[in-house]
Amino acid sequence: MNTSEFWALIGDAAREGGTPDTAAERIAAALAKRDADEIVGFERHMRRVLDASYKVDLFGAAYLVNGGCSDEGFDAFRGWLMAQGREAFARAVGQPDSLAELPAVKRAAVTGEELGSERMLAVAAQAHREATGEDLPEEPAAKRPNTDDFWDFGDEDEVRRRFPRLAALFSEAPGE
């Protein structure tokens, strides 16, 4: 599975509408029709995408958007972000403040909705089980950066400096 195929599967599923979890179901169904090697290739590619997106400032943006963030929450946030498509994902990894342009983020600023999709992270495992009756082969866990080196995501001045557009959207709690 190459980069174009990976993102095409995601883009095709997302274009049909619905939630990121709905897109995840579509991706899993499409993958389940492929051979096991392609399913494993999708998983490996997704892991590379997730590893490359484990950036301090993207974590900080997820923290702001979701009102806090754990490692698992950040994974789910990036699962949600993948479902927004290749361009939105790449833009957000390079410039997290660009998240302020996404309709779902604007909506979350008003509603307080938490953005995340754990199902996006499990599509290959689901597809592999459906296609082969077996669990996806285990891969070594990714190394995570030391979160002790992260800047203080609760520092409002630093948040405004790094994410002026997101900070403007999330300057008031929902319902205020």
N, C-alpha and C positions, 0 to 999 in steps of 0.2 A: 504494500500500500504506500503510495507516494503522497506528498503534501497536497497536491491538487485533488486526488481521489478522496482523501480524508475530509478536506473542507467541502468538497462537492456533496458528499453524503450528508454532512451537517446542513449545508445550505439548502439542499433539496427538501430535507425534512422540515426545516424552519419556514421555508416559503409557503408550505401548506397551511400555516397559521397555527394558533393554539399556544399553549405554554411551552417552556423549555422541556418540561417533563413529557409532554405530548410528542415533541420533536424527538426526545430520547427514545420513546417507544417506537417511533417510525424508523429511526436509525438502527435500533436493535433488530427490528423485523427485516430491514434491508440487509443487514450484515448476516443474519441467520441463513440467508439464501446463498451466501458465499462459502467458499471452502475455509476450513479451519485456519490455514496459514494466513489468509487475508484478514480474518477476525483478529488473530494474534497481532498482525501487522497494524491494524487499527489501534489496538490497545497500546502497542509500543509507540506509535506515533502520538497518541494522546498523552502518554507519559512524557514524551519529549516536549510537547507543547506546554504541558503543565510545569515541567521543570524550568523551561525557559521563561515562564511567566511568573515564577516565584520571585517577585521584585518587591523591595521594601515599599516603594511609593504606591504600587498597585495594592499591596496589603493595607497601606494607610487609607487609600481611597475606599476599599471595601469596608474598612473599619468605620469610616465616616458614613458611608451609604447605609450600612446595616446597623449602625448604632453599637458597634463592637464587633470583634472578629477573633475567632480561635483558628488554629491551623486547619481543623476540619471545616470550619465555616468558610475559610479562605478557599479551600478546595471546592466547596459547593458553589461559592461565588464565581470561581473561574469556570466551573461547569456551566453555570448560567451564562457567563460571558461567552463561552464557546458557542452556545446556542444563538447568540446574537450575530454570528457570522465571522468570517475571516477578517474582513476589513475592520469591523468594530473591535474585535479581539486584538489585532495587531496595533491599532491606534491606541487602545487603552493600555497595552503593555508599554508602548513607547511614551505615551503621554496620558497618564491616568486621569487628568482633569477633563479629557475628552469624554469621559463617561457622562458628563453633564449634558451632552447632546442627545443621549439616548432617551426615547420616550418612557421606557420603563423606569429609568432612574429619576426622571422628572416626576413621574407618578409616585414613586416610592418616597420622594421628598415631601409629598402632600399626605400620603396614606400611612407612611411608616412601614410599608411592606418590606420584608426582608428578601433580598434577591439571592437566590441560590438554587442549584439543581444537583442533588446527589445522584439522581437517576442518569444524568449525562455522564457521570463518572463510571457508571456500571453497565453501559450499553454493550461493551465487548464481552463482559462476563455473562450477561443475559443471553446474548446472541450465541456465544460458544456453547452454553448449556443447552440451548434450544437446538442448535445444529448438530451437536455431537453427543449430548447427554452427559458430558463431562465438564468439570470446572476448568476455567481458563488456567493455563500453566502459570505457576508463580514466577514472578520476576523479583529481583532484588529491590528493596525499598529505596526510593530516591533520598538523597541527602538533603536535608533541610538547612537553610541558613540559620545562624544563631540569632534568635529573636532578641537576645539581650543587646544586640548592636542596633536595633531599630530605634528610630527617633520616637519621641513621645507623641503618640497619636492623639492624646487628649490636650495637647498644647494648641489652643485656638489660634494664636498668632502664626505658629508654624503651619497649621492646616491651611489658613488663609493664604500664606505665602506660597505653599506648594500647589494648592488646589483652589484658586480664586473662584472659578465657576461653580465647582461642587460646594464650596463653603457658602457661597451665596444661596444656593438651593437649600442647603441643610442648616441655615443659620437659625432657624426656629424649629422647635419640636413640632411634629404633626399635631394639628388641632389648635395650635396657639394663634 
